[in-house]
């Protein structure tokens, strides 16, 4: 029987990681009013100048290369998709813009879904006109960015009123106006505040679909077409792409189609797969995928990590998560999907991946040449212990241990617990379950809380983690139970605790 002082590092795989810092995007302008974001520096940095009308001039700050020289343009990194409530008003658009700017290391493609999709709102011209004009005015955007669409919308609604019917094809065309106007207003606002942005209608950049109006599906030809357009434009003239969600173009009819339930999420994952991006972020109004319906149990908490299979099952049984159809491109492209809350951006959210790979945790210890004593794993977490005597023999001072935690926090939520001891029970491999049953009964009787348990591959060694202050008490109680009581026959044969 022995106890060993240890430092316990309890790890839970993160649902949100802080990306490594990269050079700031070329399309950021000078420091924005009220913002801590500064423009990039260096020979290849660009500054953007916007006049009152939102026109953008690109000024090269380069003393050694002229404007025609080849320049290194960093690739797009992720998709950020924002749902209807995110663009429902001018204030929300400002908040979304601030959220995007809070990630200066990212070079995102933005997908927006219109805020009003109910049938009554779609058919009321006065409502739609007032909503979008008011939003443009409050953002300081010229009304001309949507005047053409307002005129076409009025003509369409007059035609519907005259015919007294609305076919699925007409309905899809009608629905598209909300997305098209919202994205134009948002792109114009970004340009106004000095962030170069470019608006795209999904049906004009290669989103080719079936002709199943109101419930169309993406065709395979979409991926190369979208990649060619977005990647080509970005490399030739970097600007944040602002793309309409939910829309496509029928391959036979060439008419506007909508993608049905989860359509804007499908737009985001399709772009992510087409461009081979690092991550797809879906920003909703909840803190990720929750453990249950919060209307039934208010203490429902976000699940930090899911596989695509698990997320699909949850969606099938009613959870507010990505529709299985919308996750298909991400699964096929093996691109992680992160579900986050636009109202609470600091919440870690939920990360959805093909598999749960925790090998990166151990690679960090390997890179830092730190050995691990005891390990316990579950589907979503890793708990492990480090022997302080081994750390100190390597002259790993507290600051260096902090560095270990800092590295782990890039991929995981880390809890560092000190002043813990390992109690190891060595016994008959065939009787490990009986040993555990008896040990837990003894410790529970003595009021000892076991914080971690690990069994070696050989199943000969069972290790328990307890507080330092309880270690000697545990040793005495276990020794008494296993070697001094009448019940010691449960652990017959050679063994020790």
N, C-alpha and C positions, 0 to 999 in steps of 0.2 A: 504494500500500500504506500503510495507516495503522492505528494502534492507538489506542484510546480507553479511558481508565480508567472504570470503571463500578461501580455497586452493583448486584448481581444479586439479584433476589428470585425464588426458586423456589417456586411455589405448587402444591400438590396439593389438589384439591377435597376438602373435609372429609367424613368419614363421620359426624362428630358435631360439632354446633355448639353454642355456649353461648347459650341464648336470652337476649334482652334482659331486663334486670331489670324486673320489674313490681311493682305494689303487692302485698303479701302477701295470701294468701287470707283471706277473712273467717272461714273455719271453723277457723282455727288457734287453739288455746287459749293460755294463759299458757306461759311458757318451760318446756319439758319437762325433767325431771331428766336430767342428763348430756348435754343437747343444746344446741347453740349457736343454735337457732332461737328467735327472739323473736316475741311476738305482734304483729300489725299495730297501727299507731297511727292516730289521726285520728278525725274526728267519726263516721264510719260504721263504725268497727271494732267487731267483735263479739268478746267473750270467751266461751269455752265453759266451763261448769263441769260436771264429771261426778261423780256420787256413787259410792259403792262398787258399786252395782248396774249402773253404766254408763249411768244416765239422764243426759240432757244438758239443761241449762238454758241458754238464750241470754240473756246480759245485755247490754243496749245501753249503750255508753259514748258518750253523745251529749247534750251540754248544750243544744243549740239545737233539736233535733227530738225529737218524742215517738215512741213505738213504732209508731204508726200511719202515720207519715210515709213517703212514697215514698223508697226507698233505691236507690242504684246498686249492682247486683250484677254483678261481672265474669263474663264468659262462661267456660264450660269450655274448656280449651285443647287437651287431648290425651287419647289412650287409652294406658294402660299395661297390657299383658297379661303375666301371669306364668304360666309353665308348671308342670307337676306337681311337679318337684323343689323349686320355690320355696315350696310350701305343704305339703311332706311332713312337717314337724315344727314344733314350737313355736319352736325356734331359727331355722329358716328364715323363719317368719312374722315374727319380730322383725326379721330382717335386711331383709326386704322392706319392712316398715313404715319402718325407718330409711332405706332407699333412697328411698322415696316422699317422706319428709320432707326429704331432702337437696336437693330441687328446690322450694324455697318459692315460686318464681315461677310454678309450674305449678298448674293447677286440673284435675286429671285424673279420668277415669273409669277405674276399676280393673277388669280382667277376670281372674278366677282360674280355673285348671283344676286339678282334683283330682289329688293325687299318686299315687293307686293306681288303675289302670284294668285290671289283669289279672283274668281271670275268677275265679281262685281267691280273691283278696282280696275281690272283690265278693260272693261267696256265703258268706263266713265271717262271721257276725254277731259272734262274739266278737272277731275281729281288728278289724273296723271300729269296734265299740263301744269297745274298749280304746284304739285309735288316737285317736279323736276326743275321748274323755273325758280321756285323758292330755294331749292337746294343749291342751284347754280349761283343765285344772288348771294346767299349767305356765305358761300365759299369764295366769292369774288371772281367767279368764272364768267366769261362772256356767254351770253345766251345763244350766240350763233353756233356754238358747238353742238346744240341739239335742235336748232330751228328746223333743219331739213327733216329730221325724224318726227317732230311734232306735226309738220305739215302732212307727211305721208301717213301718219297715224290717223289724222283727222279724215283724210280721204278714205282710208280703209274702213273706219267706223261708219262713215256715211254709206259706203257700199254695203256693209253688213246690214245696216238699218233698211236700206232699199230692198235688198234681197230677202230680208227677214229669215236668214239662216246663216249658220257658221259651221263650215265643214272642219274636220280635223286639220286639214292642210291650212285653212285660213286661221284657225286657232293658234297653230304653231307660229305662223307669221306674226300674229298679234302679240303673242307672248314675248317674242324676240325684242320688241321695242323697249321694254323695261331694262333688259340687260344692256342693249346697245347704248341707251342714253346714260345709264348709270356709269358704265365704264368710260364713256367719253368725258363725263363730268369729272370723274375721279382722276383720269389721266391729265386733264387740263389743270386740275388743282395741284397735282404733283409738280407739273411744269411751272405753275405760278409760284410755288414756294422754293423753286430752284432745284428740283430733282427731275432729271430728264426721264420722261416716260413716253411710251408709244402705245396707242390703243389698237386692239385687234378684235375683229368679229371672228368668232371661231369658224363660221361657215365660209369665210374668205381666206383662211390660212391652211385649209386642207382637212378639216374635220368632215370626212366622207362617211355617210351613214346609209342604212337601209331606208326605204321609203315608208316605214311604219310611223306615220305621223302621230305625235303625242307620246310615242314610246319607241323611238328609233334606237338602233344599236350601231356602235362604231365598227367600221370595216377596217381590214388590215392595211389598206392603202393609206389610211390616215397617218400612220406613224412616220413613214419617210417624208410625206408631204409637210407635216407639221414641223418636223426636224429641219427640213431644208429652209423653210420660211423663217422660223424663229431664230435658228442658229445663224443663218446667213445675215439677217438684219442685225443681230447682236454683234457679230464679228466686224461688220462693216461700219456700224454706227451704234455703239452701245447706248441703250435706253431701256428702262424697266418695261417689259411687256405687260400690258393690262389687257387680259383676255376675257371675253364674255363666257360665262359658264352655261351649261345646259343646252347649247345649240349646236347644230350641224347642218349639213346640206345633203339632201337625198341624192344618191348616185344616179338614179334614172331621171327623176323630176327636176333636179337642180334647185328644188325649193327648200326653204328653211324648214328644218325639223327640230324637234325637241327630244331629249334623251330619256324622258320619263323619270321615275323615282331615282333619286341619287344622281341625277344627271350632271350637276355642277361638280360633284365629287369625281365622277367619271371623267369629266373634262380635265381636272387636275391630275389624276393618275395617268391619263393618256399622255399628257404633256410630259410628265415625269418619265414615263417609259420611252417616249419618242426621243427625248434629249439625253436619256441616261443620267438623270440628275441624282444627287446624293440622297435627297430626302423629299418627301411630299408632306407638307403641313396642312392640315385641315383645321381651320379655326372656327369653333362653334361657340355656343353660349353656355356650355357646361365644362367642368374641369376634367374632361376626358371621358372614357368609357367607365361607367359607374358599376359598382358591385351589384346593385339592384335598382329598381325603380324608386327614385327619391320621393315620389308621391306616396308610396307605400311605407317606406322606411327612410325618414329624413336624414339619418346618419350614414346613408350610402356614400361610399368613398370611391375615388377613381382607382381603376386597376392600372398599375404602372406598366405592365408588359403583357401583350397578347400575341398569339400567332394568328396568321390569316385564317386558319381553320377555326380557331376559337372565336374570332371576331365574327366570322360568317355564321356560326351557330348562334351567337348572341343576337345578331341581327335578325336571323330567321325567327327567333322566339320573341321578338319585339323590343330588343334593346336599342336605344338611340345611338347607333353606331353607323359606320359606313355601310351602305347597301352592298351585299355580296358581289353584285354585278360591277359596282364601281371599284372594288378592290382588285378585280381581275388583272388589269394592266400592271399594277404595282406588284402583284404576286408573280406574274410572268417575267417582269423585269427585275425581280428581287430587290425592290426599292422600299425601304422602310417608310411607313406612314405614321405621322405623329399627330394625334388629336389633341388640340389645345383650346383654351378658353380665351377669346378675344377680350372679354370683360375682366379677366384675371390672368394676364400673360405670364405672371411669375409662377403660377401653378404648373407643376411638371407635366401634367397631362398623361396620355397613354401612348406608348410606342407599340406599333403593330409590325411584326416582322415574320419572315417565313419560318424561322426556327429561333430558339432561345440559345444563343451562343455566348457562354460566359468565359470562354478561354482567354479573352482579352484581360480579364482581371488577373489571371495567373501570369500572363506575359509581362505585366507591369512589375510584379515581384521578381520575375526572372531577369528583366532588364536592369533592375536595381540591385540584383544579386542578393536578395533577401530570401531566406528559407522560411517556409511556413510549417508550423507544427501540426495543428489539428484543423481539419476541414469538415464542414457539414454543408450540404447543398440541398436546395429544393428547386422547384420549377422556376422560381423568380428571385431567389436570393442565394448568397454565399456567405457563410460565417466561417471565420478562420482565426487562428491565434498565432501570435508571434512571441518568441521567448526573448524577454528584454536582455538577458545575459548574452545572447547571441548578437543582439543589436549593439550592445555596448562594446562587445569584443571587436566589432567592426567600426567602432567609434561613430556609430550612427546616433548623433545627438538629436535633441528634441526637434530642432529645425529641420533635420533631414527626415524625421518621421512625419512632420507636417508636409514635407514635399511628397512623401508617399501618398498621404491622404489627398493632396492637391491633384496628383495624377489620377487617382482612382475616381475623384469627383467629376472628372471629365466624362466618365462613362457610367457612373453609378451614384446612388445616394449612399453616403458613407456615415456610419456611426462608429466612432472610436471610443472603446470602453477600456479603462485601465483598472488595475488592482483586482484582477481575477486570477483564479487558480484552476489547474487541471487536476482532476481526480481520475486516475486510470485504474480500471478493473481488468485484470488478466485472468481468464478462466477458460473452461472447456468450451470449444467452439460449438458443440452440439447443444449447450445449455445457455446460450447467450440470452435468449428470451426470458428464461427463468432468473438469470442473474439480474437483468434489467428490472424485471417485475419486483424482485425483492429489494433491490437497491432503491428504487423509487419509493417503495413503501416505507423504507427506513428513513429516507431523507424527508419525505412528506411528514412523517410522524415527528421529526425533529424541526420542522418549520423551515427547511432549507429549500430555496428556489433554484432549480437547475436551469441555467440560462441557455445551454447548448449541449448537444449530445452528438458524438461521432463514433462510428464503428469502423475499424480498419477493414481492408479488403479481405484479410484472413479471418476476420470476425473473432480473433482471439483477444484483441484489445478493445475495450469500450472506454471512451473518455467522456467525462462530464465536466462542464465549466460552471464554477460557483464563485461567489464573492470570496476574496482573500480572508475576510473576517470569519467566514464559515468553514474554511478549509480543514482546520484541525478538528473541529467538531464533526465534520463529515467523516474524516479518517477514523476517528474513535468509534463513531456509531456504526459504520460499515464493518469495521474489524470485529466489533462485538457481535454483530448480526451474523456474519459469515463464518467466524471461527470460534466463537465462544458460546453460541446458543445451541439449543437442541435441534434447530432447523438447518444446521450446517451441512446435513447430508444432501441438501439441494445442489451443493457445489462439490460433489465428490471428485476425487482425482486431484492431480497437481494443479495448483493455481494460486493466485495472490490478488490482493486488492490494494 
